[in-house]
């Protein structure tokens, strides 16, 4: 190791400056991920260290996602990400993956989730996200509880695997929207990585917001191996400023007169109705510090015990920008004493132009024991927890009028997960070879939500309780799945999963101290799975798969009741679980250095849990309730071409077409025959990469998404405005240049054509990136020409 340190000193004298810059406010937390992956190398490495002799020990643990998955699996490698994606966070790495579309409103958005074939952008409870074997999905049930992508440092990702659909018995009914697995690796020798990235995002809206939003990320990752012990520690700092993520508007003119104001704008809302626009409530500044430490011990080349701990600290400020001034005094208007204004002779209600501050400290832990012999028996035991140690937000209620505010606290909320997975490969054949997977699962999700009134919005000191919501859910499961080689070219996969679900300790209390204790619920469900695959030729695989999935309600769907300036969200403790029957017919073709797949999919979903207006009660109530039946049909195609037309040029393209319809809904018959929420008909992407030399790579990408509906009645036809779900047409560019041993400079731009995109909130316009990276001691990444080896 001493020679490696000498190389480090000679080859990167200025890396100290990079590291010190990256290690800004919080000092040495560490961010890493989990078991390493063994795949062929790609590229020529990172300078002098890449030519050093590699360790000869055998590397265990090929990847986190299990083998023999009976569904389409799309893989993105670290090298592909480095060459094609302008990414600040881990979720952005999947920008060009088939059928996926991220809903991160800006780099550093704490509400980050991903769409799927049959799920929209705000349904994180219908999709699993793993960091290797540890679940980081926040399956509480509402869009504000999203996967903790921030616990994944981009520098550590070795590959990402996306499994489409609920076709494997290894995963619960929350896999309706698929399973995303990030795989990282442990070092085989001394490694040090550091990066600095800056971004600029000019933003000009059609109102009066004209600003350039800067951003910065910096990180350092260091690791080593000594005998059977390996470790990696990482730290990442992020500071970003957002475009407006929300506007304060009113589509209900009339009523009593209010304070006369000058300014503001008129336009049409997503239904085409007259709307007043008073300002933006969402200019957000986010500062985030993330670190993890992982230590692993290899008992031998086939067995490993690993412990991971991660810490995330975040501070978030939202500042309002008003377009209104008092017609008499000329002072800016954020709120008024009676909550009313008169703008150009039209009376409106005004609320929501208020600042807020959020801060939290989260802790993630995971312990994993895994064997990977490839012999008769293998096992994986994983336990993990996620604790929101401190999670407090404070917001003003009538900024500019008085100092009153409200605190919103989730401290004590979190989850615990345990998985036991076993694989049995009997040596004796019984009408063919078998690989039997079986195991168990347990998870518990705990909700603790306090809403309180405070006399000073900048303080969490409170004078009165507004609401309390508590509750827990538990899910236990047992599964078995047999991959049966019924003939040389035919594989039959049969499986089943039984789950036992319990919701308990539900409690709601209002401002008067009146409490309601919700009744305990116990349910169970069996989920059969089946798949038949035919290796028609050495290059062509045909497969048909079926999966039944039951998703039980999340704890926030059942018990969370909140009070906001706009009203009360009523909880739904008697929700039914939603059930889905999913089907897939797929063809996967591997030819020379190229790969393609075509998949037809169909899904019937019963009792889908959706926030909707229930007109069967008086007065009507908007809350989570069950939609009788929804149907999805679609086709997905993807192709990857290496050395296409000319040597060194790669092309990856994919397209997805989806139709959907609400077939029955007893809560509101107006919705029958309508499209479901936020499901675009078309998603089309391509990215071309040209390897000019071994050190210079240029790429260009394209993303298209058609418009969709944000209302179940589908009356929102004006999609290209705030509140709408409009189409997206964007071009991206990226260039990476290894200008010296161990050093890489990167420049890029997202949304080159400066397209104005809305996914309810406005999304970034043209964004420029510049990055400087230092890598020492890393093994070479995947070789480009071997990326599609079976």
SULFENCOR-V856020 format. One record per pair of residues at least 6 apart in sequence whose ideal C-beta (glycine too) atoms are under 8 Angstrom apart, sorted by the first residue. I is the first residue (numbers start at 0). J is the second residue. Records with the same first field share a line. If there is no record, write none. Layout:
I->J ; J
This chain:
0->188 ; 189 ; 223
3->48 ; 51 ; 188 ; 189 ; 775 ; 776
4->189
6->47 ; 48 ; 51 ; 775
7->14 ; 189 ; 191 ; 775 ; 776
10->46 ; 47 ; 48 ; 740 ; 741 ; 775
11->741 ; 742 ; 773 ; 775
14->191 ; 193 ; 773 ; 775
17->193 ; 194 ; 195 ; 217 ; 219 ; 771 ; 773
18->193 ; 219
20->195 ; 217
21->193 ; 194 ; 195 ; 217 ; 218 ; 219 ; 234 ; 235 ; 236
22->217 ; 219 ; 234 ; 236
23->217 ; 236
24->236 ; 286 ; 288
25->234 ; 236 ; 288 ; 290 ; 312
26->234
27->232 ; 234 ; 290
28->234 ; 288 ; 289 ; 290 ; 291 ; 310 ; 312
29->231 ; 232 ; 233 ; 234 ; 290 ; 291 ; 292
30->150 ; 151 ; 152 ; 155 ; 218 ; 220 ; 233 ; 234 ; 235 ; 289 ; 290 ; 291 ; 309
31->152 ; 155 ; 183 ; 220 ; 222 ; 231 ; 232 ; 233 ; 291 ; 292 ; 293 ; 307 ; 309
32->130 ; 131 ; 151 ; 152 ; 155 ; 156 ; 181 ; 182 ; 183 ; 291 ; 293 ; 307
33->63 ; 130 ; 131 ; 132 ; 133 ; 182 ; 183 ; 293 ; 305 ; 307 ; 365 ; 367
34->59 ; 60 ; 63 ; 131 ; 132 ; 182 ; 183 ; 184 ; 185 ; 295 ; 303 ; 305 ; 367 ; 369
35->58 ; 59 ; 60 ; 157 ; 182 ; 183 ; 184 ; 185
36->60 ; 61 ; 62 ; 63 ; 157 ; 158 ; 182 ; 183 ; 184
37->58 ; 59 ; 60 ; 61 ; 62
38->61 ; 62 ; 76 ; 157 ; 158 ; 781
39->781 ; 782 ; 785 ; 788
40->778 ; 779 ; 780 ; 781 ; 782 ; 785
41->76 ; 78 ; 779 ; 780 ; 781 ; 782 ; 783 ; 785 ; 786
42->78 ; 693 ; 779 ; 780 ; 781 ; 782 ; 783
43->49 ; 693 ; 779
44->50 ; 777 ; 778 ; 779 ; 780
45->737 ; 740 ; 741 ; 743 ; 774 ; 775 ; 777 ; 779
46->737 ; 739 ; 740 ; 741 ; 742 ; 774 ; 775
47->740 ; 741
48->741 ; 774 ; 775 ; 776 ; 777
49->777 ; 778 ; 779
51->188 ; 776
53->187 ; 188 ; 778
54->187 ; 188 ; 224
56->187 ; 300
57->300
58->187 ; 300
59->297 ; 300 ; 301 ; 302 ; 303 ; 371
60->303 ; 369 ; 371
61->371
62->158 ; 160 ; 180 ; 182
63->129 ; 131 ; 132 ; 160 ; 180 ; 181 ; 182
64->72 ; 160 ; 162 ; 178 ; 180 ; 182
65->167 ; 169 ; 420 ; 436
67->434 ; 436 ; 482 ; 492
68->162 ; 166 ; 167
69->166 ; 167 ; 482 ; 492 ; 528 ; 530 ; 532 ; 542 ; 544
70->162 ; 163 ; 164 ; 166 ; 167 ; 530 ; 544 ; 546 ; 583 ; 585
71->162 ; 163 ; 164 ; 583 ; 585 ; 587 ; 596 ; 598 ; 635
72->160 ; 161 ; 162 ; 163
73->96 ; 97 ; 160 ; 161 ; 163 ; 637
74->158 ; 159 ; 160 ; 161
75->92 ; 93 ; 95 ; 96 ; 158 ; 159 ; 161
76->157 ; 158 ; 780 ; 781 ; 786
77->156 ; 157 ; 158 ; 780 ; 781
78->780 ; 781 ; 783 ; 786
79->651 ; 781 ; 786
80->86 ; 92 ; 153 ; 156 ; 159
81->735 ; 780
82->688 ; 696 ; 698 ; 733 ; 735
83->95 ; 651 ; 686 ; 688 ; 698 ; 700 ; 733
84->91 ; 92 ; 94 ; 95 ; 733
85->91 ; 731 ; 733 ; 747 ; 748 ; 749 ; 766 ; 768
86->92 ; 94 ; 153
87->106 ; 107 ; 153 ; 196 ; 198 ; 214 ; 216 ; 237 ; 239 ; 768
88->103 ; 106 ; 107 ; 111 ; 148 ; 149 ; 153 ; 237
89->148 ; 149 ; 151 ; 152 ; 153 ; 156 ; 181
90->101 ; 103 ; 111 ; 113 ; 148
91->101 ; 103 ; 106
92->153 ; 156 ; 159
93->99 ; 101 ; 113 ; 159 ; 161 ; 179
94->101 ; 684 ; 700 ; 702 ; 731
95->651 ; 653 ; 684 ; 685 ; 686 ; 700 ; 702
96->159 ; 161 ; 653
97->161 ; 635 ; 636 ; 637 ; 653 ; 655 ; 682 ; 684
98->114 ; 115 ; 116 ; 163 ; 635 ; 653 ; 655 ; 682
99->113 ; 114 ; 115 ; 161
100->113 ; 114 ; 120 ; 679 ; 682 ; 704
101->111 ; 112 ; 113 ; 114 ; 120
102->110 ; 111 ; 112 ; 113 ; 114 ; 120 ; 121 ; 758
103->110 ; 111
104->110 ; 241 ; 244 ; 758 ; 760 ; 762 ; 763
105->200 ; 212 ; 239 ; 241 ; 242 ; 244 ; 283 ; 762 ; 763
106->198 ; 214 ; 216 ; 237 ; 239
107->214 ; 237 ; 238 ; 239 ; 241 ; 285 ; 287
108->241 ; 244 ; 285
109->145 ; 149 ; 285 ; 313 ; 315
110->142 ; 143 ; 145
111->145 ; 146 ; 148 ; 149
112->120 ; 121 ; 122 ; 123 ; 126 ; 142 ; 145 ; 146
113->120 ; 123 ; 126 ; 128 ; 146 ; 179
114->120 ; 122 ; 176 ; 677
115->125 ; 126 ; 163 ; 175 ; 176 ; 177
116->163 ; 164 ; 176 ; 177 ; 600 ; 631 ; 633 ; 635 ; 655 ; 657
117->175 ; 176 ; 581 ; 600 ; 602 ; 604 ; 631 ; 633 ; 657 ; 659 ; 678
118->125 ; 126 ; 175 ; 176
119->675 ; 676 ; 677 ; 678 ; 707
120->677 ; 758
121->142 ; 677
122->142 ; 176
123->136 ; 137 ; 138 ; 142 ; 144 ; 145 ; 146
124->136 ; 138 ; 139 ; 140 ; 141 ; 144 ; 173 ; 550 ; 553 ; 556
125->173 ; 175 ; 176 ; 550
126->136 ; 146 ; 173 ; 174 ; 175 ; 176 ; 177 ; 178 ; 179
127->134 ; 136 ; 170 ; 173 ; 174 ; 177 ; 178 ; 179
128->134 ; 135 ; 136 ; 146 ; 148 ; 178 ; 179 ; 180 ; 181
129->135 ; 136 ; 178 ; 179 ; 180 ; 181
130->150 ; 151 ; 181 ; 183
131->180 ; 181 ; 182 ; 183 ; 367
132->365 ; 367 ; 369 ; 379 ; 381 ; 418
133->307 ; 363 ; 365 ; 367 ; 381 ; 383 ; 416
134->383 ; 414 ; 416 ; 442
135->146 ; 147 ; 148 ; 150 ; 151 ; 363 ; 385
136->146 ; 173
137->144 ; 145 ; 146 ; 147 ; 385 ; 414
138->144 ; 173 ; 414 ; 442 ; 444 ; 553
139->412 ; 444 ; 446 ; 553 ; 554 ; 555 ; 556 ; 559
140->552 ; 553 ; 554 ; 555 ; 556 ; 557 ; 608 ; 623
141->553 ; 555 ; 556 ; 559
144->553 ; 555
147->311 ; 361 ; 363 ; 385
149->287 ; 289 ; 311 ; 313
150->289 ; 291 ; 309 ; 311 ; 363
151->181 ; 183
152->218 ; 220 ; 233 ; 235 ; 289 ; 291
154->192 ; 194 ; 218 ; 220 ; 233 ; 235
155->183 ; 184 ; 220 ; 231 ; 233
156->181 ; 182 ; 183
157->182 ; 183 ; 184
158->182
159->179 ; 180 ; 181 ; 182
160->179 ; 180 ; 182
161->177 ; 178 ; 179 ; 180
162->174 ; 177 ; 178 ; 179 ; 180
163->177 ; 583 ; 598 ; 600 ; 635
164->174 ; 175 ; 177 ; 544 ; 546 ; 581 ; 583 ; 600
165->172 ; 174 ; 175 ; 526 ; 528 ; 546 ; 547 ; 548 ; 579 ; 581
166->528 ; 530 ; 544 ; 545 ; 546 ; 581 ; 583
167->174 ; 178 ; 480 ; 494 ; 528 ; 546
168->436 ; 478 ; 479 ; 480 ; 494 ; 495 ; 496 ; 526 ; 528
169->420 ; 436 ; 438 ; 478 ; 480
170->178
171->440 ; 474 ; 476 ; 496 ; 498 ; 548 ; 550
172->498 ; 524 ; 526 ; 548 ; 549 ; 550 ; 551 ; 576 ; 577 ; 578 ; 579
173->548 ; 550
174->548
175->548 ; 550 ; 579 ; 581 ; 602 ; 604
185->222 ; 224 ; 229 ; 230 ; 231 ; 293 ; 295 ; 305
186->222 ; 223 ; 224 ; 229 ; 230 ; 231 ; 776
187->224 ; 229 ; 778
188->223 ; 224 ; 776
189->222 ; 223 ; 775 ; 776
190->220 ; 221 ; 222 ; 223 ; 231 ; 774 ; 775 ; 776 ; 777
191->219 ; 220 ; 221 ; 773 ; 774 ; 775 ; 776
192->218 ; 219 ; 220 ; 221 ; 772 ; 773 ; 774 ; 775 ; 777
193->217 ; 218 ; 219 ; 220 ; 772 ; 773
194->216 ; 217 ; 218 ; 770 ; 771 ; 772 ; 773
195->215 ; 216 ; 217 ; 770 ; 771
196->215 ; 216 ; 217 ; 768 ; 769 ; 770 ; 771
197->213 ; 214 ; 215 ; 768 ; 769 ; 770
198->213 ; 214 ; 215 ; 239 ; 766 ; 767 ; 768 ; 769
199->211 ; 212 ; 213 ; 214 ; 766 ; 767
200->211 ; 212 ; 213 ; 214 ; 242 ; 763 ; 764 ; 765 ; 766 ; 767
201->210 ; 211 ; 212 ; 764 ; 765
202->208 ; 209 ; 210 ; 211 ; 212 ; 242 ; 243 ; 763 ; 764
203->209 ; 764
204->242 ; 243 ; 761
205->264 ; 266
206->246 ; 264 ; 276 ; 279 ; 322
207->262 ; 264 ; 322
208->242 ; 243 ; 279 ; 320
210->242 ; 282
212->239 ; 240 ; 241 ; 242 ; 763
213->239 ; 240
214->237 ; 238 ; 239 ; 240
215->236 ; 237 ; 238 ; 239
216->235 ; 236 ; 237 ; 238
217->235 ; 236
218->233 ; 234 ; 235 ; 236
219->233 ; 234
220->231 ; 232 ; 233 ; 234
221->231 ; 232 ; 233
222->229 ; 230 ; 231 ; 232
223->229 ; 230
224->230
227->296 ; 297 ; 298
228->294 ; 295 ; 296 ; 297
229->294 ; 295 ; 297
230->292 ; 293 ; 294 ; 295
231->292 ; 293
232->290 ; 291 ; 292 ; 293
233->290 ; 291
234->288 ; 289 ; 290
235->287 ; 288 ; 289 ; 290
236->286 ; 287 ; 288
237->285 ; 286 ; 287 ; 288 ; 289
238->284 ; 285 ; 286 ; 287
239->284 ; 285
240->282 ; 283 ; 284 ; 285
241->281 ; 282 ; 283 ; 284 ; 285
242->282 ; 761 ; 762 ; 763 ; 764
243->279 ; 281 ; 282 ; 320 ; 761
244->281 ; 282 ; 283 ; 760 ; 761
245->279 ; 280 ; 281 ; 721 ; 760
246->276 ; 277 ; 278 ; 279 ; 280 ; 281 ; 721
247->276 ; 277 ; 278 ; 279 ; 280 ; 319 ; 349 ; 350 ; 351 ; 352
248->268 ; 274 ; 275 ; 276 ; 277 ; 721 ; 722
249->274 ; 275 ; 277 ; 347 ; 348 ; 349
250->268 ; 270 ; 272 ; 273 ; 274 ; 275
251->347 ; 348
252->273 ; 275 ; 345 ; 346 ; 347
253->346
254->339 ; 346 ; 347 ; 348
255->337 ; 339 ; 346
256->339 ; 341 ; 346
257->335 ; 337 ; 338 ; 339 ; 340 ; 341 ; 346 ; 347 ; 349
258->325 ; 326 ; 332 ; 335 ; 336 ; 337 ; 339 ; 340 ; 341
259->325 ; 326 ; 327 ; 340 ; 341
260->323 ; 324 ; 325 ; 326 ; 332 ; 340 ; 341 ; 342
261->323 ; 324 ; 325 ; 326
262->321 ; 322 ; 323 ; 324 ; 342
263->275 ; 276 ; 277 ; 278 ; 322 ; 323 ; 342 ; 343
264->275 ; 276 ; 322
265->273 ; 274 ; 275 ; 276 ; 343
266->274 ; 276 ; 720
267->273 ; 274 ; 717 ; 720
268->274 ; 717 ; 720 ; 722
269->709 ; 710 ; 715 ; 716 ; 717 ; 718 ; 720 ; 722 ; 723
270->710 ; 714 ; 715 ; 716 ; 717
271->716 ; 717
275->342 ; 345 ; 347
276->322 ; 721
277->321 ; 322 ; 323 ; 340 ; 342 ; 347 ; 349 ; 352
278->319 ; 320 ; 321 ; 322 ; 323 ; 333 ; 352
279->319 ; 320
280->317 ; 319 ; 351 ; 352 ; 353
281->317 ; 760
282->317 ; 318 ; 319 ; 320
283->315 ; 316 ; 317
284->315 ; 316 ; 317 ; 318
285->313 ; 314 ; 315
286->313 ; 314 ; 315
287->311 ; 312 ; 313 ; 314
288->311 ; 312 ; 313
289->309 ; 310 ; 311 ; 312
290->309 ; 310
291->307 ; 308 ; 309 ; 310 ; 363
292->307 ; 308
293->305 ; 306 ; 307 ; 308
294->305 ; 306
295->303 ; 304 ; 305 ; 306
296->303 ; 304 ; 305
297->303
298->304
301->370 ; 371 ; 372
302->368 ; 369 ; 370
303->367 ; 368 ; 369 ; 370
304->366 ; 367 ; 368
305->365 ; 366 ; 367 ; 368 ; 369
306->364 ; 365 ; 366 ; 367
307->363 ; 364 ; 365 ; 366 ; 367
308->362 ; 363 ; 364 ; 365
309->362 ; 363 ; 364
310->360 ; 361 ; 362 ; 363
311->359 ; 360 ; 361 ; 363
312->358 ; 359 ; 360 ; 361
313->357 ; 358 ; 359
314->356 ; 357 ; 358
315->356 ; 357 ; 358
316->354 ; 355 ; 356 ; 357
317->354 ; 355 ; 356 ; 394
318->354
319->333 ; 352 ; 353 ; 354 ; 398
321->331 ; 332 ; 333 ; 352
323->331 ; 332 ; 333 ; 340 ; 342 ; 349
324->330 ; 331 ; 332
325->331 ; 332
331->399
332->340 ; 349 ; 399
333->352 ; 353 ; 398 ; 399 ; 400
334->349 ; 350 ; 352 ; 353 ; 397 ; 398 ; 399 ; 400
335->349 ; 400
336->400
338->348 ; 349 ; 350
339->346 ; 347 ; 348 ; 349
340->346 ; 347 ; 349
341->347
350->397 ; 564 ; 565
351->564 ; 565
352->398 ; 399
353->394 ; 395 ; 396 ; 397 ; 398 ; 456 ; 564
354->394 ; 395 ; 398 ; 456
355->392 ; 393 ; 394 ; 395 ; 456
356->392 ; 393 ; 394 ; 457
357->391 ; 392 ; 393
358->389 ; 391 ; 392
359->387 ; 388 ; 389 ; 390 ; 391 ; 409
360->388 ; 389 ; 390
361->385 ; 386 ; 387 ; 388 ; 390
362->384 ; 385 ; 386 ; 388
363->383 ; 384 ; 385 ; 386
364->383 ; 384
365->381 ; 382 ; 383 ; 384
366->381 ; 382 ; 383
367->379 ; 380 ; 381 ; 382
368->378 ; 379 ; 380
369->378 ; 379 ; 380
370->376 ; 377 ; 378 ; 379
371->377
374->424
375->423 ; 424 ; 425 ; 426
376->421 ; 422 ; 423 ; 424
377->421 ; 422
378->419 ; 420 ; 421 ; 422
379->418 ; 419 ; 420 ; 421
380->418 ; 419 ; 420
381->416 ; 417 ; 418 ; 420
382->415 ; 416 ; 417 ; 418
383->415 ; 416 ; 417
384->413 ; 414 ; 415 ; 416
385->413 ; 414
386->413
387->409 ; 410 ; 411 ; 412 ; 413
388->410
389->410
390->408 ; 409 ; 410 ; 412
391->406 ; 407 ; 408 ; 409 ; 410 ; 459
392->406 ; 407 ; 408
393->404 ; 405 ; 406 ; 407 ; 453 ; 456 ; 457 ; 458 ; 459
394->404 ; 405 ; 407 ; 456
395->402 ; 403 ; 404 ; 456
396->403 ; 404 ; 405 ; 456 ; 564
397->403
398->456
402->454 ; 455 ; 456 ; 457
403->452 ; 453 ; 454 ; 456
404->452 ; 453 ; 454 ; 455 ; 456 ; 457 ; 458
405->450 ; 451 ; 452 ; 453 ; 456 ; 465 ; 562
406->449 ; 450 ; 451 ; 453 ; 459 ; 461
407->448 ; 449 ; 450 ; 561
408->447 ; 448 ; 449 ; 450 ; 451 ; 459
409->447 ; 448
410->447
411->445 ; 447
412->445 ; 446 ; 447 ; 448
413->444 ; 445
414->442 ; 443 ; 444 ; 445
415->442 ; 443
416->440 ; 441 ; 442
417->440 ; 441 ; 442
418->438 ; 439 ; 440
419->438 ; 439 ; 440
420->436 ; 438
421->436 ; 437 ; 438
422->434 ; 435 ; 436
423->434 ; 435 ; 436 ; 437
424->432 ; 433 ; 434 ; 435
425->433 ; 435
430->483 ; 485
431->483 ; 484 ; 485 ; 486
432->483 ; 484
433->481 ; 482 ; 483 ; 484
434->481 ; 482
435->479 ; 480 ; 481 ; 482
436->478 ; 479 ; 480 ; 481 ; 482 ; 494
437->477 ; 478 ; 479 ; 480
438->477 ; 478
439->475 ; 476 ; 477 ; 478
440->474 ; 475 ; 476 ; 477 ; 478
441->473 ; 474 ; 475 ; 476
442->473 ; 474
443->471 ; 472 ; 473 ; 474
444->471 ; 472 ; 553 ; 554
445->470 ; 471 ; 554
446->468 ; 469 ; 470 ; 471 ; 554 ; 555 ; 558 ; 559
447->468 ; 469
448->466 ; 467 ; 468 ; 469 ; 559 ; 561
449->464 ; 466 ; 467
450->464 ; 465 ; 466 ; 467 ; 561 ; 562
451->461 ; 462 ; 463 ; 464 ; 465
452->461 ; 462 ; 463 ; 464 ; 465 ; 510
453->459 ; 460 ; 461 ; 462
454->460 ; 462
463->510
464->508 ; 510 ; 512
465->509 ; 510 ; 562
466->507 ; 508 ; 509 ; 510 ; 560 ; 561 ; 562
467->506 ; 507 ; 508 ; 514
468->506 ; 507 ; 558 ; 559 ; 560 ; 561 ; 570
469->504 ; 505 ; 506 ; 507 ; 558
470->502 ; 503 ; 504 ; 505 ; 506 ; 517 ; 554 ; 557 ; 558 ; 559
471->502 ; 503 ; 504 ; 505 ; 554
472->500 ; 501 ; 502 ; 503 ; 551 ; 552 ; 553 ; 554 ; 557
473->500 ; 501 ; 503
474->498 ; 499 ; 500 ; 501 ; 551
475->498 ; 499 ; 500
476->496 ; 497 ; 498 ; 499
477->496 ; 497
478->494 ; 495 ; 496 ; 497
479->494 ; 495
480->492 ; 493 ; 494 ; 495 ; 528
481->492 ; 493 ; 494
482->490 ; 492
483->490 ; 491 ; 492 ; 493
484->490
485->491
488->533 ; 534 ; 535
489->531 ; 532 ; 533 ; 534
490->530 ; 531 ; 532 ; 534
491->529 ; 530 ; 531 ; 532
492->528 ; 529 ; 530 ; 531 ; 532 ; 544
493->528 ; 529
494->527 ; 528 ; 529
495->525 ; 526 ; 527 ; 528
496->525 ; 526 ; 528
497->523 ; 524 ; 525 ; 526
498->523 ; 524 ; 526 ; 549 ; 551
499->521 ; 522 ; 523
500->520 ; 521 ; 522 ; 523 ; 524 ; 551 ; 576
501->519 ; 520 ; 521 ; 522
502->517 ; 519 ; 520 ; 551 ; 552 ; 554 ; 557 ; 572
503->519 ; 520
505->516 ; 517 ; 518 ; 519 ; 557 ; 558 ; 572
506->514 ; 515 ; 516 ; 517 ; 558
507->514 ; 515 ; 517 ; 558 ; 560 ; 570
508->514 ; 515
517->557 ; 558 ; 572
518->572
520->572
522->551 ; 576
524->549 ; 551 ; 576 ; 578
526->546 ; 547 ; 548 ; 549
527->545 ; 547
528->544 ; 545 ; 546 ; 547
529->544 ; 545
530->542 ; 543 ; 544 ; 545
531->542 ; 543
532->540 ; 541 ; 542 ; 543
533->540 ; 541 ; 542
534->540
535->541
538->588 ; 589 ; 590
539->586 ; 587 ; 588
540->586 ; 587 ; 588
541->585 ; 586
542->583 ; 584 ; 585 ; 586 ; 587
543->582 ; 583 ; 584 ; 585
544->582 ; 583 ; 585
545->580 ; 581 ; 582 ; 583
546->580 ; 581
547->578 ; 579 ; 580 ; 581
548->578 ; 579 ; 581
549->576 ; 577 ; 578 ; 579
550->576 ; 577 ; 578 ; 579 ; 608
551->576
552->571 ; 574 ; 575 ; 576 ; 608 ; 623
556->570 ; 571 ; 574 ; 608 ; 623
557->570 ; 571 ; 572 ; 574
558->570 ; 572
559->568 ; 570
560->567 ; 568 ; 569 ; 570
561->567 ; 568
568->622
569->620 ; 621 ; 622
570->622 ; 623
571->622 ; 623 ; 624
574->608 ; 623 ; 624 ; 625
575->606 ; 625
576->606
577->604 ; 605 ; 606 ; 607 ; 608 ; 625
578->604 ; 605 ; 606
579->602 ; 603 ; 604 ; 605
580->602 ; 603
581->600 ; 601 ; 602
582->600 ; 601 ; 602
583->598 ; 599 ; 600 ; 601
584->598 ; 599 ; 600
585->596 ; 597 ; 598 ; 599
586->596 ; 597 ; 598
587->594 ; 595 ; 596
588->594 ; 595 ; 596
589->787 ; 789
592->641 ; 642 ; 784 ; 787
593->638 ; 639 ; 640 ; 641 ; 787
594->638 ; 639 ; 787
595->636 ; 637 ; 638 ; 639
596->635 ; 636 ; 637
597->634 ; 635 ; 636
598->634 ; 635 ; 636
599->633 ; 634
600->631 ; 632 ; 633 ; 634 ; 635
601->630 ; 631 ; 632 ; 633
602->630 ; 631 ; 632
603->628 ; 629 ; 630
604->628 ; 629 ; 630 ; 631
605->627 ; 628
606->625 ; 626 ; 627
607->625 ; 626 ; 628 ; 629 ; 675
608->623 ; 624 ; 625 ; 626
609->623 ; 624 ; 625 ; 626 ; 675 ; 676 ; 711
610->621 ; 622 ; 623 ; 624
611->621 ; 624 ; 626 ; 664 ; 666 ; 667 ; 670 ; 711
612->619 ; 620 ; 621 ; 666 ; 667
613->619 ; 620 ; 621 ; 622 ; 624 ; 666 ; 667
614->666 ; 667 ; 669
615->665 ; 666 ; 667
624->666
625->666
626->661 ; 663 ; 664 ; 666 ; 670
627->662 ; 663 ; 664 ; 665
628->661 ; 662 ; 663
629->659 ; 660 ; 661 ; 662 ; 675
630->659 ; 660 ; 662
631->657 ; 658 ; 659 ; 675 ; 678
632->657 ; 658 ; 659
633->655 ; 656 ; 657 ; 658
634->655 ; 656
635->653 ; 654 ; 655 ; 656
636->653 ; 654 ; 655
637->651 ; 652 ; 653 ; 654
638->650 ; 651 ; 652 ; 653
639->649 ; 650 ; 651 ; 786 ; 787
640->649 ; 650 ; 651
641->649 ; 783 ; 784 ; 786 ; 787
642->648 ; 649 ; 784
643->649 ; 650
647->689 ; 690 ; 691
648->687 ; 688 ; 689 ; 690
649->687 ; 688 ; 689 ; 690 ; 783
650->685 ; 686 ; 687 ; 688
651->685 ; 686 ; 687 ; 688
652->684 ; 685 ; 686
653->683 ; 684 ; 685
654->681 ; 682 ; 683 ; 684
655->681 ; 682 ; 683
656->680 ; 681
657->678 ; 679 ; 680
658->680
659->674 ; 675 ; 678
660->672 ; 673 ; 674 ; 675
661->670 ; 671 ; 672 ; 673 ; 674 ; 675 ; 711
662->671
663->671
664->670 ; 671
667->711
669->711 ; 712
670->711 ; 712
673->708 ; 711 ; 712 ; 713
674->707 ; 708 ; 713
675->708 ; 711
676->707 ; 708 ; 709 ; 710 ; 711
677->707 ; 708 ; 709 ; 724 ; 758
678->707
679->704 ; 705 ; 706 ; 707 ; 724 ; 726
680->705 ; 707
681->703 ; 704 ; 705
682->703 ; 704 ; 705
683->701 ; 702 ; 703 ; 704
684->700 ; 701 ; 702 ; 703
685->700 ; 701
686->698 ; 699 ; 700 ; 701 ; 731
687->698 ; 699 ; 700
688->696 ; 697 ; 698
689->696 ; 697 ; 698
690->696 ; 783
691->697
693->737
694->736 ; 737 ; 738
695->734 ; 735 ; 736 ; 737
696->734 ; 735 ; 736
697->733 ; 734
698->732 ; 733 ; 734
699->730 ; 731 ; 732 ; 733
700->730 ; 731 ; 732 ; 733
701->729 ; 730 ; 731
702->727 ; 728 ; 729 ; 731
703->726 ; 727 ; 728 ; 729
704->726 ; 727
705->726
706->718 ; 719 ; 723 ; 724 ; 725 ; 726
707->718 ; 724
708->715 ; 724
709->715 ; 722 ; 723 ; 724 ; 759
715->722 ; 723 ; 724
717->723
718->724 ; 725 ; 726 ; 757
719->725 ; 726 ; 755 ; 757
720->757
721->757 ; 759 ; 760 ; 761
722->757 ; 759
723->757 ; 759
724->757 ; 758 ; 759
725->756 ; 757 ; 758
726->756
727->754 ; 756 ; 762
728->752 ; 754
729->749 ; 750 ; 751 ; 752 ; 754 ; 756
730->750 ; 751 ; 752
731->747 ; 748 ; 749 ; 750 ; 751
732->747 ; 748 ; 751
733->745 ; 746 ; 747 ; 748 ; 768
734->745 ; 746 ; 747
735->743 ; 744 ; 745
736->743 ; 744 ; 745
737->743
738->744
741->773 ; 774 ; 775
742->771 ; 772 ; 773
743->770 ; 771 ; 772 ; 773 ; 774
744->769 ; 770 ; 771 ; 772
745->768 ; 769 ; 770 ; 771 ; 772
746->767 ; 768 ; 769 ; 770
747->767 ; 768
748->765 ; 766 ; 767 ; 768
749->763 ; 765 ; 766 ; 768
750->756 ; 763 ; 764 ; 765 ; 766
751->765
752->765
753->764 ; 765
754->764
755->761 ; 764
756->762
